[in-house]
Amino acid sequence: MPPASFPHAQARGVYLITPDETDTARLLAQVQPLLGAGVPWLQYRNKLADAALRLEQATALQGLCEQAGVALVINDDAALATAVGAAGVHLGEDDGDIAAARALLGPDAIVGASCYDQLALAQSAVTAGASYVAFGAFFPSRTKANTRHADAALLHGAAMLGVPRVAIGGLTPDNAAPIIAAGADLIAVISGVFQAPDPRAALRAYLDCFQD
């Protein structure tokens, strides 16, 4: 199980994930206005960047996140998370060992795990040291065309794990509320915010889904 000292266990809201932007200045300009709008976590994910650009962008984003009080999570790369002083790392099933990431990053780090459509994978991840589990896609996704489909019942089943549950995949302000009601503590969003005509307004619409 994750350590009792884990400081982000009550995180709730929009888990914002960066778009594949190779221009660092443009990336920062897109992200910065959103950090003060109620985002608890930002994940740096850039599938188009090489190692040098990832280091540059992650370092710059860590500076913005520190100023805004937002936890920066690095996608797929625990070593990069350590290098820039990020709050943690997110790992897919083929992206590295959860226990090794926990040992590298320490007991208070965020170590997230993609669990797709499998409760058993989430149980194993938490046992290995994951501090949150992510399920999805719940709806067709513009970011990942070929993904496994998750059912809302997974969120109910994962409640026993005692860690935040993240929902991802095709979530919009129009369909997110039932997923939140089913148990999602955070909803992960990329294009729904960054490709919106007004990203701040889109983010507010997502956040409104968490209002009881």
N, C-alpha and C positions, 0 to 999 in steps of 0.2 A: 504494500500500500504506500501511497505517497506520504512524505513526512508530515507530522502534525504541525510543523512550523511553516508549511507551505502558505505563503502570504496572499496568493491569488485565488484561494479556494471559493470565494464568494463572487467571483467575477460574473457579470451579467450584462448583456447588451449586444452591440454589434462588434464582431471580431473582423476588423477591416483588413483585407489582404491587398497588397500592392499589385498594380498591373505590370505587364512586361514592357517596361519603359527603359530604353537604353540611354536616354539623355537624362543625366542626373539632375540638372537644373529643372527640367520639366517635371521629373518625378517629385522632387521636393515641393515644387509649386502646386502640384496636385494634392499632395498629402497634407501639407502644413495647415491649410484652412480647416481641415476635418478633425484634427487632433484635439482641439478644444471643444468639440461638440458632443462629448459624451462617449467617446470611444475608449474602452478600457484596454484593449490589446490591438496592436498592429502587427501583422505578419509581413515580413519582407520575403517576397517570392518573385524571382525574375528568371524565367527559363531561357531568356535570350542573352543573358549576361555571362561573360567569362569571369574567371576568378578575380582578376584585378578590378573589374567593374563592380562585382558583387561586394568586394571589400570597400571600395569607394562609396557605394550607395548605402551599404549597411552602416558604415561609420557616420555618414551624414544623417541618416534616419535616426540612429541612436541619439545623436545630439538633439534633434527635434523632439523625440519622444521624452527625453529627460526633461526638457523644458516644459513639456505639456503634462508630465505625470502619467504618461502612457507606457505600458509594458511592450517592448519590442521583442518579437519572436522571429527567429530566423528559420526559414523553410529548408529542411533537408541537411543542414550543415552545422553540427555542434561545434566544430572547430572555429568556424566563422563567428558563431554566437559568442564563444569565449574571447575571440580576438577583439571584438568591438564592445564587449561588456554588455551584451544584450541580456534581456530577462530570461530568455530561454530558446528552445528549439522545437520545431514540429517535424515529426518523422513519419513518412509513409512506410508501408510494410517492407519495402526494399531499400530504404534510405539509411539504415544503420540500426544499431542495437540500443534499445531504450535504456537498459541497465548501464551500458557504457556511457551514454549521454548523461544520465543522472550522476554517475561517478565523476565525469569531467566537469559538469556545470555546478554541482553542489546541491545540498538539500533544499535550498529555497528557490531553485530555478523552476521555470515553467518547462515541462517536458511533455509535449503533446503527441498523440498517436492517431493516425488515420485508421479507422476500424471499419470503414465502408459499410457493409451490411451484416456484420458479424459480431454478435454479442460476445462470443467466446474469445475473439481477438481482443476485444476491449478488456475482458477479464484478465487475460494474459498480460496485456500492456500495463494495467494498473499494478498487477503483482510485480512486474519488472521495474516499476518506478514511475510510470506515467502519471502526470498530475491533471490531465484532462484527456477525454476521448472524443473523437470526431466521427460522426456518421454521415453518410450521404453517397450518392446524390439523392435528395428527396424529390427533386423535379429535374427535368431536362436542363442541362447546364451549357451555357455558351463557352465556358472556359475549358471544360473537358467533355468532348463529344461522346466518348465511349467510357461510361462509368457504370458501376453497379448501382442498382436502385435500392435505397433504404426505406424501410417502413417506419412510421411513427411509433409503432410498438417497441422498437429498439430503444427508444428514449425512455419509455416506461421501465423496460427491463434493466437498463443501465443505472437506474436510480440507486440501486443497492451498492454500486461501486463507490459512492461517496465522493465523486470528483465532478467538476463541471462537464456538462455534455454540450458538445458543439454540433450544430446542424449545418450542412453545406450542400450546395447544389441547386441552382435555379430558384433560389428564394427571392421573393419580391415582397413589397409591402402588402400586396393583395393575398399572398398565400402563406405568409410567415406566421400569422397569429395561431393557427391550429398546431403548427409545429412547436411553437413556444408553449402552448397549453399542454402539449404532450410531454414536455419536460426539457426542451432545449434551454440551456442557460445562456448560450450565446449562439448567434447566427453569423456564419462567415459569409462575407460578401466581397466580390471584386467588381464585376461589370455593372451590377445593379446600382452601384454608387459612382464608380469612376467613368462609366460610359453614359451616365445620365446627363441630360441637358443642364441641370443644376445639381451638382453633387451634394451640396450642403442640404438642399431641400430633400433630396432622395434619402440622405442619411437620417434626417429628422423623421421622415415617413417610416423608415425601418424602426427607429427608436420608439416611435409611437406604438408599435406593436407590442411593446413590453409594458405598456400602461395597463393596469388592471381595470 
